[in-house]
Amino acid sequence: MISRHGKLPGTLLGMGLGGFVDGILLHQILHWHNMGSARLPPTTLEAAQANMRWDGFFHAGVWLLTIAGVYLLLHEARRGALLPSTRVFTGHLLLGWGGFNLVEGLVDHHLLQLHHVRDLPLHLPLYDWVFLIVGGVGLLLLGRILARSSM
């Protein structure tokens, strides 16, 4: 039986890796937003540098989540806990990623208005809602289905 604590490493890894997908894809490759682009549009060098700094803090945070997940997984393995199957572990990763997207989307996009999924060149609210539904709720549902699997 997988210990109750054995689920936490995958979930933390999913949160951290999901944050990296957000930062790499939406911030760096597509240039759709930065951590503070709704508050401080990167239209000057100084504003772009400030946004880049906040992106760095974001990446440092998701790196810490990832490292915590790696060390918890190592701890579980060393204590002899039965590790989950690939399918169940993938479910835990998706639960973490979906939870991260849901919380980050609600807090940063809607509550604090720090940035939106698509700020640049302009804010398109539909992207925020699709992100919450597909990237948040959708990943949580898929993760739950996989994590509950007995395969």
C-alpha positions in Angstrom: 0.0 0.0 0.0 1.3 3.5 -0.9 1.6 5.6 2.3 -0.6 8.7 2.6 2.7 10.7 2.6 3.8 9.0 -0.6 1.3 11.1 -2.5 2.9 14.4 -1.4 6.2 14.1 -3.4 4.3 13.7 -6.7 2.0 16.5 -5.9 4.8 18.9 -5.0 6.7 17.9 -8.1 3.6 18.6 -10.2 3.3 22.0 -8.6 6.9 22.9 -9.3 7.1 21.4 -12.8 3.8 23.0 -13.7 5.1 26.3 -12.6 8.1 25.8 -14.8 5.9 25.0 -17.8 4.0 28.3 -17.1 7.2 30.4 -16.8 9.0 28.8 -19.7 6.1 28.7 -22.1 4.0 31.7 -21.3 6.8 34.1 -20.0 9.9 33.2 -22.0 8.8 31.5 -25.3 5.4 33.1 -26.1 6.0 36.4 -24.2 2.3 36.5 -23.2 3.0 37.9 -19.8 5.4 38.4 -16.9 4.7 38.1 -13.2 3.8 41.8 -12.9 2.9 42.7 -16.5 -0.7 43.8 -15.7 0.6 46.2 -13.1 3.8 47.3 -14.8 3.6 46.7 -18.6 7.2 46.0 -19.9 7.2 49.0 -22.2 10.5 50.5 -20.9 13.8 48.8 -20.1 13.3 49.5 -16.4 9.8 48.0 -16.4 11.1 44.9 -18.4 13.9 44.5 -15.9 11.5 44.7 -12.9 9.2 42.1 -14.6 12.1 39.9 -15.3 13.2 40.1 -11.6 9.6 39.1 -10.5 9.8 36.2 -13.0 13.0 35.1 -11.4 11.4 35.1 -7.9 8.5 33.0 -9.4 11.0 30.5 -10.8 12.9 30.4 -7.6 9.7 29.5 -5.8 8.7 26.7 -8.2 12.3 25.5 -8.0 11.9 25.2 -4.2 8.7 23.2 -4.7 10.4 20.9 -7.1 13.4 20.3 -4.8 11.0 19.6 -1.9 9.3 17.0 -4.0 12.5 15.4 -5.0 13.8 15.1 -1.5 10.4 13.8 -0.2 10.4 11.2 -2.9 14.0 10.2 -1.9 12.8 10.1 1.8 9.9 7.8 0.9 12.2 5.5 -1.1 14.8 5.3 1.6 12.3 4.4 4.3 11.1 1.5 2.1 7.7 2.9 1.3 6.0 1.3 -1.7 6.2 3.9 -4.5 3.2 4.5 -6.7 2.9 3.0 -10.2 3.8 5.3 -13.2 0.1 5.9 -13.8 -0.7 6.8 -10.2 2.5 9.0 -9.9 1.4 10.8 -13.1 -1.9 11.4 -11.5 -0.2 13.0 -8.5 1.9 15.1 -10.9 -1.3 16.3 -12.7 -3.0 17.0 -9.3 -0.1 19.2 -8.3 0.0 21.0 -11.7 -3.7 21.5 -11.8 -3.9 22.7 -8.2 -1.0 25.1 -8.8 -2.7 26.5 -12.0 -6.0 26.9 -10.2 -4.5 28.7 -7.2 -2.1 30.8 -9.2 -4.8 31.7 -11.7 -7.3 32.7 -9.1 -4.8 34.6 -7.0 -2.5 36.3 -9.5 -4.9 36.7 -12.4 -8.2 37.5 -10.7 -7.7 38.5 -7.1 -4.4 40.5 -7.2 -4.5 41.3 -11.0 -0.7 40.9 -11.2 -0.9 39.4 -14.7 -3.2 37.5 -17.0 -2.5 34.6 -19.2 -2.4 36.9 -22.2 -1.3 40.5 -21.2 0.9 41.2 -24.2 0.1 42.8 -26.5 -3.2 43.1 -24.8 -5.3 41.4 -22.1 -7.7 38.8 -23.4 -9.9 37.6 -20.5 -11.0 34.5 -22.3 -7.5 33.1 -21.9 -7.7 33.4 -18.1 -11.0 31.4 -18.0 -9.7 28.7 -20.3 -6.6 28.5 -18.2 -8.6 27.9 -15.1 -11.0 25.4 -16.7 -8.5 23.4 -18.7 -5.2 24.0 -16.9 -6.8 24.0 -13.4 -10.0 22.0 -13.1 -9.2 19.7 -16.2 -5.8 18.7 -14.9 -7.2 18.1 -11.4 -9.9 15.8 -12.7 -7.5 13.9 -15.0 -5.0 13.7 -12.1 -7.7 12.3 -9.8 -8.8 9.7 -12.3 -5.2 8.5 -12.7 -4.2 8.8 -9.1 -7.2 6.6 -8.0 -6.4 3.9 -10.5 -5.5 0.5 -9.2 -3.4 -0.3 -12.3 
